[in-house]
């Protein structure tokens, strides 16, 4: 009886471990396959011999990308967009969240109602697009920054955090003659470093992965962020391999490995930052969860 | 006598009113810097959130480039009528509802199961390993994930088709078959986002009182019973709250994901409201017609969110706002 039960117990445990193992394997295989391809010679890829380990190890694809130049432009653009957008967004989010966290502020409820209203009834794409055009931001990086200057969800997380800080700190500073700017800068912000860091990372990841806004607002190929450049490269290669004839073979040589290595090069910065992000993101989810 | 009483009351009232006004002005002046902080955010919301909201009126106009949003002539409900007469839009509506329903049925419960399973792992290294792997894809963009899918599912030499071929079956052109588009959308969101979505459930599980487990074990509960009668009820609140939230944002089926995965061959099953608005609206510059579609989408979305919020509050849950 006891033996039977403990067997069942272990068998169930085994099933759970196995199930999770399979899920993790299925989730990670696409990445392993892409990495393997990017380091493989072209012929084995075309013959379908590459699974999750490189066949006929080759660095040709990476060499072509590193010396090609397009990716440096893409990195540079995305780096500039990410840093400037994140700066603007953090500044605007703090400036919006702090006053709204002060319950005594006359007019606060009016402002909050407006914000909740635009949350449940966000502007639809066309009027939004026409607005960005009227403001004259089309084809400039400003179109990726200003229209997205405040993420309402992040703002509300920060506002709740400010609200939860003890009131006495603010009161004593005011009595000592500090104005609200000083209170924010010297008392509230230093106390909010963890949440500020988390929100910064939220913004950084969103900005680095930014794609649709650039599709809407940027036509100039030299100003496109990494994601758009990557997509255009993959698409043109896909098209080239699909419509290729025999005499194109020279031109298409290495296309499959090139596709895979482009993806890997585009993913590398996020993969390097991931262990750091993972920690703070989980904290951030908890912060959001408190508010609901 | 009576008159003087009335005038006294009036005077008192106006005196009170004055005091109140003075108090208000003092508060406003003391906190003038707080208002100063709000100036930039306020301008942002006006220009990029409320001005476009007013711009929705072009759904009722014939948009002319020369006259802009304000000067173009009114046409009443014409665009709405042609919208609901347009077979392409009806198709788009059907696809949106179908993908939304699939996401609710499949991708909503998946993280709950995953969290329950991860919670059962006692081996810490294995636990960290699984968690790390299933969270990663969330951080990569849909462009990258989409490209990886294209590589995996390539008809010529993708991994999946290699396996299919080695099993002696015929290769499948996954991205050219309309019938496969919605399954690809669902499975790819499962693989990319389930791990991440499980975090909130894992966090909730960690707050469940351990004595409940101890009591259940003394009563002879086995592992499944602990999961079924202690952990799952502990998650009930979170599940219901997130379910209601999901209903509120039912129509947000994932613009970026679908835009990236779709192509002209799978539009019959793959075109959704947002991609339709982008393609017909911005690419073909039919601003007025597609604004009608956007306004319709926004109004339905708003009703859903308000209903979900009402529902949550009726159930004593935190609600959306």
Interface residues (C-beta under 8 A of the other chain):
Chain A: X5 X8 X9 X12 X13 X16 X17 X19 X20 X21 X23 X24 X26 X27 X28 X29 X30 X31 X33 X34 X37 X45 X46 X47 X48 X50 X51 X92 X95 X96 X98 X99 X100 X102 X104 X105 X106 X107 X111 X114 X115 X116 X118 X119 X120 X121 X122 X123 X124 X125 X126 X127 X128 X129 X130 X131 X132 X134 X135 X146 X147 X149 X150 X179 X180 X181 X184 X205 X208 X209 X211 X212 X215 X216 X227 X228 X230 X231 X234 X238 X241 X256 X259 X260 X262 X263 X266 X267 X270 X271 X274 X277 X278 X282 X285 X286 X289 X291 X292
Chain B: X24 X27 X28 X31 X33 X34 X35 X37 X38 X40 X41 X42 X44 X45 X47 X48 X49 X50 X51 X52 X53 X54 X55 X56 X58 X68 X69 X114 X117 X118 X120 X121 X122 X123 X126 X129 X130 X132 X133 X134 X135 X136 X137 X139 X140 X141 X142 X143 X144 X146 X147 X148 X149 X150 X151 X152 X156 X157 X159 X161 X162 X165 X191 X194 X195 X199 X200 X203 X204 X222 X223 X224 X241 X255 X256 X259 X260 X274 X277 X278 X281 X282 X287 X290 X291 X294 X295 X297 X298 X299 X301 X302 X305 X306 X317 X318 X319 X320 X321
